[in-house]
Amino acid sequence: MAFGNYLTLLGRLGAGRTAYATVVFPIVALAISTAFEGYTWRPASLCGVLLVLLGNLLVVSNRQALYRLSTFRARA
């Protein structure tokens, strides 16, 4: 079932975006582990999750938004 869902995602989003979506799978696993197994979050795991989310945001967002962000930082 999971592999079928992955192939559906691959067909709808394409290989590039699907590759970035697969990076989020461990975050889902951590959330499930927290809910059902009592996983305790540590600073390193929080930093890892934040880095994954930031990386995905940068890759998936459009280039114009990234350009505006970079020029905003240059002016500041």
Phi and psi restraints in degrees (range 20) as a CNS / XPLOR table:
assign (resid 1 and name C) (resid 2 and name N)
       (resid 2 and name CA) (resid 2 and name C) 1.0 -64.2 20.0 2
assign (resid 2 and name N) (resid 2 and name CA)
       (resid 2 and name C) (resid 3 and name N) 1.0 -40.4 20.0 2
assign (resid 2 and name C) (resid 3 and name N)
       (resid 3 and name CA) (resid 3 and name C) 1.0 -66.1 20.0 2
assign (resid 3 and name N) (resid 3 and name CA)
       (resid 3 and name C) (resid 4 and name N) 1.0 -37.6 20.0 2
assign (resid 3 and name C) (resid 4 and name N)
       (resid 4 and name CA) (resid 4 and name C) 1.0 -63.2 20.0 2
assign (resid 4 and name N) (resid 4 and name CA)
       (resid 4 and name C) (resid 5 and name N) 1.0 -41.3 20.0 2
assign (resid 4 and name C) (resid 5 and name N)
       (resid 5 and name CA) (resid 5 and name C) 1.0 -63.6 20.0 2
assign (resid 5 and name N) (resid 5 and name CA)
       (resid 5 and name C) (resid 6 and name N) 1.0 -39.2 20.0 2
assign (resid 5 and name C) (resid 6 and name N)
       (resid 6 and name CA) (resid 6 and name C) 1.0 -62.9 20.0 2
assign (resid 6 and name N) (resid 6 and name CA)
       (resid 6 and name C) (resid 7 and name N) 1.0 -42.9 20.0 2
assign (resid 6 and name C) (resid 7 and name N)
       (resid 7 and name CA) (resid 7 and name C) 1.0 -65.8 20.0 2
assign (resid 7 and name N) (resid 7 and name CA)
       (resid 7 and name C) (resid 8 and name N) 1.0 -36.2 20.0 2
assign (resid 7 and name C) (resid 8 and name N)
       (resid 8 and name CA) (resid 8 and name C) 1.0 -63.8 20.0 2
assign (resid 8 and name N) (resid 8 and name CA)
       (resid 8 and name C) (resid 9 and name N) 1.0 -43.9 20.0 2
assign (resid 8 and name C) (resid 9 and name N)
       (resid 9 and name CA) (resid 9 and name C) 1.0 -61.4 20.0 2
assign (resid 9 and name N) (resid 9 and name CA)
       (resid 9 and name C) (resid 10 and name N) 1.0 -41.8 20.0 2
assign (resid 9 and name C) (resid 10 and name N)
       (resid 10 and name CA) (resid 10 and name C) 1.0 -60.6 20.0 2
assign (resid 10 and name N) (resid 10 and name CA)
       (resid 10 and name C) (resid 11 and name N) 1.0 -42.3 20.0 2
assign (resid 10 and name C) (resid 11 and name N)
       (resid 11 and name CA) (resid 11 and name C) 1.0 -68.6 20.0 2
assign (resid 11 and name N) (resid 11 and name CA)
       (resid 11 and name C) (resid 12 and name N) 1.0 -34.4 20.0 2
assign (resid 11 and name C) (resid 12 and name N)
       (resid 12 and name CA) (resid 12 and name C) 1.0 -82.2 20.0 2
assign (resid 12 and name N) (resid 12 and name CA)
       (resid 12 and name C) (resid 13 and name N) 1.0 -40.5 20.0 2
assign (resid 12 and name C) (resid 13 and name N)
       (resid 13 and name CA) (resid 13 and name C) 1.0 -99.6 20.0 2
assign (resid 13 and name N) (resid 13 and name CA)
       (resid 13 and name C) (resid 14 and name N) 1.0 -21.4 20.0 2
assign (resid 13 and name C) (resid 14 and name N)
       (resid 14 and name CA) (resid 14 and name C) 1.0 93.3 20.0 2
assign (resid 14 and name N) (resid 14 and name CA)
       (resid 14 and name C) (resid 15 and name N) 1.0 167.3 20.0 2
assign (resid 14 and name C) (resid 15 and name N)
       (resid 15 and name CA) (resid 15 and name C) 1.0 -67.3 20.0 2
assign (resid 15 and name N) (resid 15 and name CA)
       (resid 15 and name C) (resid 16 and name N) 1.0 -39.3 20.0 2
assign (resid 15 and name C) (resid 16 and name N)
       (resid 16 and name CA) (resid 16 and name C) 1.0 -62.3 20.0 2
assign (resid 16 and name N) (resid 16 and name CA)
       (resid 16 and name C) (resid 17 and name N) 1.0 -53.6 20.0 2
assign (resid 16 and name C) (resid 17 and name N)
       (resid 17 and name CA) (resid 17 and name C) 1.0 -71.0 20.0 2
assign (resid 17 and name N) (resid 17 and name CA)
       (resid 17 and name C) (resid 18 and name N) 1.0 -31.7 20.0 2
assign (resid 17 and name C) (resid 18 and name N)
       (resid 18 and name CA) (resid 18 and name C) 1.0 -65.7 20.0 2
assign (resid 18 and name N) (resid 18 and name CA)
       (resid 18 and name C) (resid 19 and name N) 1.0 -35.2 20.0 2
assign (resid 18 and name C) (resid 19 and name N)
       (resid 19 and name CA) (resid 19 and name C) 1.0 -61.7 20.0 2
assign (resid 19 and name N) (resid 19 and name CA)
       (resid 19 and name C) (resid 20 and name N) 1.0 -39.3 20.0 2
assign (resid 19 and name C) (resid 20 and name N)
       (resid 20 and name CA) (resid 20 and name C) 1.0 -72.6 20.0 2
assign (resid 20 and name N) (resid 20 and name CA)
       (resid 20 and name C) (resid 21 and name N) 1.0 -30.3 20.0 2
assign (resid 20 and name C) (resid 21 and name N)
       (resid 21 and name CA) (resid 21 and name C) 1.0 -67.1 20.0 2
assign (resid 21 and name N) (resid 21 and name CA)
       (resid 21 and name C) (resid 22 and name N) 1.0 -33.6 20.0 2
assign (resid 21 and name C) (resid 22 and name N)
       (resid 22 and name CA) (resid 22 and name C) 1.0 -67.7 20.0 2
assign (resid 22 and name N) (resid 22 and name CA)
       (resid 22 and name C) (resid 23 and name N) 1.0 -20.3 20.0 2
assign (resid 22 and name C) (resid 23 and name N)
       (resid 23 and name CA) (resid 23 and name C) 1.0 -68.1 20.0 2
assign (resid 23 and name N) (resid 23 and name CA)
       (resid 23 and name C) (resid 24 and name N) 1.0 -25.3 20.0 2
assign (resid 23 and name C) (resid 24 and name N)
       (resid 24 and name CA) (resid 24 and name C) 1.0 -79.7 20.0 2
assign (resid 24 and name N) (resid 24 and name CA)
       (resid 24 and name C) (resid 25 and name N) 1.0 -17.8 20.0 2
assign (resid 24 and name C) (resid 25 and name N)
       (resid 25 and name CA) (resid 25 and name C) 1.0 -54.5 20.0 2
assign (resid 25 and name N) (resid 25 and name CA)
       (resid 25 and name C) (resid 26 and name N) 1.0 -44.1 20.0 2
assign (resid 25 and name C) (resid 26 and name N)
       (resid 26 and name CA) (resid 26 and name C) 1.0 -62.6 20.0 2
assign (resid 26 and name N) (resid 26 and name CA)
       (resid 26 and name C) (resid 27 and name N) 1.0 -29.7 20.0 2
assign (resid 26 and name C) (resid 27 and name N)
       (resid 27 and name CA) (resid 27 and name C) 1.0 -66.7 20.0 2
assign (resid 27 and name N) (resid 27 and name CA)
       (resid 27 and name C) (resid 28 and name N) 1.0 -41.1 20.0 2
assign (resid 27 and name C) (resid 28 and name N)
       (resid 28 and name CA) (resid 28 and name C) 1.0 -62.9 20.0 2
assign (resid 28 and name N) (resid 28 and name CA)
       (resid 28 and name C) (resid 29 and name N) 1.0 -41.1 20.0 2
assign (resid 28 and name C) (resid 29 and name N)
       (resid 29 and name CA) (resid 29 and name C) 1.0 -62.8 20.0 2
assign (resid 29 and name N) (resid 29 and name CA)
       (resid 29 and name C) (resid 30 and name N) 1.0 -39.6 20.0 2
assign (resid 29 and name C) (resid 30 and name N)
       (resid 30 and name CA) (resid 30 and name C) 1.0 -64.3 20.0 2
assign (resid 30 and name N) (resid 30 and name CA)
       (resid 30 and name C) (resid 31 and name N) 1.0 -40.1 20.0 2
assign (resid 30 and name C) (resid 31 and name N)
       (resid 31 and name CA) (resid 31 and name C) 1.0 -65.0 20.0 2
assign (resid 31 and name N) (resid 31 and name CA)
       (resid 31 and name C) (resid 32 and name N) 1.0 -42.4 20.0 2
assign (resid 31 and name C) (resid 32 and name N)
       (resid 32 and name CA) (resid 32 and name C) 1.0 -65.7 20.0 2
assign (resid 32 and name N) (resid 32 and name CA)
       (resid 32 and name C) (resid 33 and name N) 1.0 -41.4 20.0 2
assign (resid 32 and name C) (resid 33 and name N)
       (resid 33 and name CA) (resid 33 and name C) 1.0 -63.9 20.0 2
assign (resid 33 and name N) (resid 33 and name CA)
       (resid 33 and name C) (resid 34 and name N) 1.0 -36.4 20.0 2
assign (resid 33 and name C) (resid 34 and name N)
       (resid 34 and name CA) (resid 34 and name C) 1.0 -64.7 20.0 2
assign (resid 34 and name N) (resid 34 and name CA)
       (resid 34 and name C) (resid 35 and name N) 1.0 -43.2 20.0 2
assign (resid 34 and name C) (resid 35 and name N)
       (resid 35 and name CA) (resid 35 and name C) 1.0 -71.2 20.0 2
assign (resid 35 and name N) (resid 35 and name CA)
       (resid 35 and name C) (resid 36 and name N) 1.0 -39.2 20.0 2
assign (resid 35 and name C) (resid 36 and name N)
       (resid 36 and name CA) (resid 36 and name C) 1.0 -108.6 20.0 2
assign (resid 36 and name N) (resid 36 and name CA)
       (resid 36 and name C) (resid 37 and name N) 1.0 -21.7 20.0 2
assign (resid 36 and name C) (resid 37 and name N)
       (resid 37 and name CA) (resid 37 and name C) 1.0 -117.0 20.0 2
assign (resid 37 and name N) (resid 37 and name CA)
       (resid 37 and name C) (resid 38 and name N) 1.0 -2.5 20.0 2
assign (resid 37 and name C) (resid 38 and name N)
       (resid 38 and name CA) (resid 38 and name C) 1.0 75.4 20.0 2
assign (resid 38 and name N) (resid 38 and name CA)
       (resid 38 and name C) (resid 39 and name N) 1.0 31.0 20.0 2
assign (resid 38 and name C) (resid 39 and name N)
       (resid 39 and name CA) (resid 39 and name C) 1.0 -58.8 20.0 2
assign (resid 39 and name N) (resid 39 and name CA)
       (resid 39 and name C) (resid 40 and name N) 1.0 133.2 20.0 2
assign (resid 39 and name C) (resid 40 and name N)
       (resid 40 and name CA) (resid 40 and name C) 1.0 -101.5 20.0 2
assign (resid 40 and name N) (resid 40 and name CA)
       (resid 40 and name C) (resid 41 and name N) 1.0 128.5 20.0 2
assign (resid 40 and name C) (resid 41 and name N)
       (resid 41 and name CA) (resid 41 and name C) 1.0 -78.4 20.0 2
assign (resid 41 and name N) (resid 41 and name CA)
       (resid 41 and name C) (resid 42 and name N) 1.0 138.6 20.0 2
assign (resid 41 and name C) (resid 42 and name N)
       (resid 42 and name CA) (resid 42 and name C) 1.0 -116.9 20.0 2
assign (resid 42 and name N) (resid 42 and name CA)
       (resid 42 and name C) (resid 43 and name N) 1.0 163.0 20.0 2
assign (resid 42 and name C) (resid 43 and name N)
       (resid 43 and name CA) (resid 43 and name C) 1.0 -55.9 20.0 2
assign (resid 43 and name N) (resid 43 and name CA)
       (resid 43 and name C) (resid 44 and name N) 1.0 -38.5 20.0 2
assign (resid 43 and name C) (resid 44 and name N)
       (resid 44 and name CA) (resid 44 and name C) 1.0 -64.8 20.0 2
assign (resid 44 and name N) (resid 44 and name CA)
       (resid 44 and name C) (resid 45 and name N) 1.0 -39.6 20.0 2
assign (resid 44 and name C) (resid 45 and name N)
       (resid 45 and name CA) (resid 45 and name C) 1.0 -69.3 20.0 2
assign (resid 45 and name N) (resid 45 and name CA)
       (resid 45 and name C) (resid 46 and name N) 1.0 -36.8 20.0 2
assign (resid 45 and name C) (resid 46 and name N)
       (resid 46 and name CA) (resid 46 and name C) 1.0 -64.8 20.0 2
assign (resid 46 and name N) (resid 46 and name CA)
       (resid 46 and name C) (resid 47 and name N) 1.0 -43.1 20.0 2
assign (resid 46 and name C) (resid 47 and name N)
       (resid 47 and name CA) (resid 47 and name C) 1.0 -62.0 20.0 2
assign (resid 47 and name N) (resid 47 and name CA)
       (resid 47 and name C) (resid 48 and name N) 1.0 -41.0 20.0 2
assign (resid 47 and name C) (resid 48 and name N)
       (resid 48 and name CA) (resid 48 and name C) 1.0 -62.3 20.0 2
assign (resid 48 and name N) (resid 48 and name CA)
       (resid 48 and name C) (resid 49 and name N) 1.0 -44.2 20.0 2
assign (resid 48 and name C) (resid 49 and name N)
       (resid 49 and name CA) (resid 49 and name C) 1.0 -63.6 20.0 2
assign (resid 49 and name N) (resid 49 and name CA)
       (resid 49 and name C) (resid 50 and name N) 1.0 -42.7 20.0 2
assign (resid 49 and name C) (resid 50 and name N)
       (resid 50 and name CA) (resid 50 and name C) 1.0 -64.1 20.0 2
assign (resid 50 and name N) (resid 50 and name CA)
       (resid 50 and name C) (resid 51 and name N) 1.0 -39.7 20.0 2
assign (resid 50 and name C) (resid 51 and name N)
       (resid 51 and name CA) (resid 51 and name C) 1.0 -65.8 20.0 2
assign (resid 51 and name N) (resid 51 and name CA)
       (resid 51 and name C) (resid 52 and name N) 1.0 -39.8 20.0 2
assign (resid 51 and name C) (resid 52 and name N)
       (resid 52 and name CA) (resid 52 and name C) 1.0 -63.8 20.0 2
assign (resid 52 and name N) (resid 52 and name CA)
       (resid 52 and name C) (resid 53 and name N) 1.0 -46.0 20.0 2
assign (resid 52 and name C) (resid 53 and name N)
       (resid 53 and name CA) (resid 53 and name C) 1.0 -65.7 20.0 2
assign (resid 53 and name N) (resid 53 and name CA)
       (resid 53 and name C) (resid 54 and name N) 1.0 -40.9 20.0 2
assign (resid 53 and name C) (resid 54 and name N)
       (resid 54 and name CA) (resid 54 and name C) 1.0 -65.1 20.0 2
assign (resid 54 and name N) (resid 54 and name CA)
       (resid 54 and name C) (resid 55 and name N) 1.0 -42.7 20.0 2
assign (resid 54 and name C) (resid 55 and name N)
       (resid 55 and name CA) (resid 55 and name C) 1.0 -62.0 20.0 2
assign (resid 55 and name N) (resid 55 and name CA)
       (resid 55 and name C) (resid 56 and name N) 1.0 -43.5 20.0 2
assign (resid 55 and name C) (resid 56 and name N)
       (resid 56 and name CA) (resid 56 and name C) 1.0 -64.1 20.0 2
assign (resid 56 and name N) (resid 56 and name CA)
       (resid 56 and name C) (resid 57 and name N) 1.0 -40.3 20.0 2
assign (resid 56 and name C) (resid 57 and name N)
       (resid 57 and name CA) (resid 57 and name C) 1.0 -61.7 20.0 2
assign (resid 57 and name N) (resid 57 and name CA)
       (resid 57 and name C) (resid 58 and name N) 1.0 -43.4 20.0 2
assign (resid 57 and name C) (resid 58 and name N)
       (resid 58 and name CA) (resid 58 and name C) 1.0 -65.9 20.0 2
assign (resid 58 and name N) (resid 58 and name CA)
       (resid 58 and name C) (resid 59 and name N) 1.0 -37.8 20.0 2
assign (resid 58 and name C) (resid 59 and name N)
       (resid 59 and name CA) (resid 59 and name C) 1.0 -76.1 20.0 2
assign (resid 59 and name N) (resid 59 and name CA)
       (resid 59 and name C) (resid 60 and name N) 1.0 -40.0 20.0 2
assign (resid 59 and name C) (resid 60 and name N)
       (resid 60 and name CA) (resid 60 and name C) 1.0 -81.6 20.0 2
assign (resid 60 and name N) (resid 60 and name CA)
       (resid 60 and name C) (resid 61 and name N) 1.0 -28.4 20.0 2
assign (resid 60 and name C) (resid 61 and name N)
       (resid 61 and name CA) (resid 61 and name C) 1.0 -67.1 20.0 2
assign (resid 61 and name N) (resid 61 and name CA)
       (resid 61 and name C) (resid 62 and name N) 1.0 160.3 20.0 2
assign (resid 61 and name C) (resid 62 and name N)
       (resid 62 and name CA) (resid 62 and name C) 1.0 -78.3 20.0 2
assign (resid 62 and name N) (resid 62 and name CA)
       (resid 62 and name C) (resid 63 and name N) 1.0 160.3 20.0 2
assign (resid 62 and name C) (resid 63 and name N)
       (resid 63 and name CA) (resid 63 and name C) 1.0 -68.6 20.0 2
assign (resid 63 and name N) (resid 63 and name CA)
       (resid 63 and name C) (resid 64 and name N) 1.0 -31.6 20.0 2
assign (resid 63 and name C) (resid 64 and name N)
       (resid 64 and name CA) (resid 64 and name C) 1.0 -64.4 20.0 2
assign (resid 64 and name N) (resid 64 and name CA)
       (resid 64 and name C) (resid 65 and name N) 1.0 -39.8 20.0 2
assign (resid 64 and name C) (resid 65 and name N)
       (resid 65 and name CA) (resid 65 and name C) 1.0 -64.7 20.0 2
assign (resid 65 and name N) (resid 65 and name CA)
       (resid 65 and name C) (resid 66 and name N) 1.0 -39.9 20.0 2
assign (resid 65 and name C) (resid 66 and name N)
       (resid 66 and name CA) (resid 66 and name C) 1.0 -65.9 20.0 2
assign (resid 66 and name N) (resid 66 and name CA)
       (resid 66 and name C) (resid 67 and name N) 1.0 -38.1 20.0 2
assign (resid 66 and name C) (resid 67 and name N)
       (resid 67 and name CA) (resid 67 and name C) 1.0 -64.7 20.0 2
assign (resid 67 and name N) (resid 67 and name CA)
       (resid 67 and name C) (resid 68 and name N) 1.0 -43.2 20.0 2
assign (resid 67 and name C) (resid 68 and name N)
       (resid 68 and name CA) (resid 68 and name C) 1.0 -63.1 20.0 2
assign (resid 68 and name N) (resid 68 and name CA)
       (resid 68 and name C) (resid 69 and name N) 1.0 -39.4 20.0 2
assign (resid 68 and name C) (resid 69 and name N)
       (resid 69 and name CA) (resid 69 and name C) 1.0 -64.1 20.0 2
assign (resid 69 and name N) (resid 69 and name CA)
       (resid 69 and name C) (resid 70 and name N) 1.0 -42.3 20.0 2
assign (resid 69 and name C) (resid 70 and name N)
       (resid 70 and name CA) (resid 70 and name C) 1.0 -70.0 20.0 2
assign (resid 70 and name N) (resid 70 and name CA)
       (resid 70 and name C) (resid 71 and name N) 1.0 -36.6 20.0 2
assign (resid 70 and name C) (resid 71 and name N)
       (resid 71 and name CA) (resid 71 and name C) 1.0 -73.3 20.0 2
assign (resid 71 and name N) (resid 71 and name CA)
       (resid 71 and name C) (resid 72 and name N) 1.0 -29.8 20.0 2
assign (resid 71 and name C) (resid 72 and name N)
       (resid 72 and name CA) (resid 72 and name C) 1.0 -65.3 20.0 2
assign (resid 72 and name N) (resid 72 and name CA)
       (resid 72 and name C) (resid 73 and name N) 1.0 -42.7 20.0 2
assign (resid 72 and name C) (resid 73 and name N)
       (resid 73 and name CA) (resid 73 and name C) 1.0 -66.3 20.0 2
assign (resid 73 and name N) (resid 73 and name CA)
       (resid 73 and name C) (resid 74 and name N) 1.0 -34.9 20.0 2
assign (resid 73 and name C) (resid 74 and name N)
       (resid 74 and name CA) (resid 74 and name C) 1.0 -66.6 20.0 2
assign (resid 74 and name N) (resid 74 and name CA)
       (resid 74 and name C) (resid 75 and name N) 1.0 -33.7 20.0 2
assign (resid 74 and name C) (resid 75 and name N)
       (resid 75 and name CA) (resid 75 and name C) 1.0 -76.4 20.0 2
assign (resid 75 and name N) (resid 75 and name CA)
       (resid 75 and name C) (resid 76 and name N) 1.0 -28.3 20.0 2
